[in-house]
Amino acid sequence: MMAKGITTEELNKLTDGELAEKLKEAKEELFNLRFSAVTHRLEDSGRLKEVRRNIARIYTIARERELGIRTAPTAKK
């Protein structure tokens, strides 16, 4: 599971592969949270919003790297 409140600084230190892995984990967690919400087993409804925002942060960093606004750590040699 992803850490709560992941920051853009933390995400920026990850390689593209690690970023993709974080995205996969976040999407799986979001799916599970939605499933729990539907079956009325969700305790922390605020977590849904948090995970959605984490996914948005990951997509933003990935897109900025594509556009050359940010560089992946491996590219900084």
Summary of the structure (lengths in Angstrom):
residues: 77
radius of gyration: 14.0
end to end distance: 30.7
largest distance: 49.4
contacts: 180
relative contact order: 0.19
helix: 70%
strand: 0%
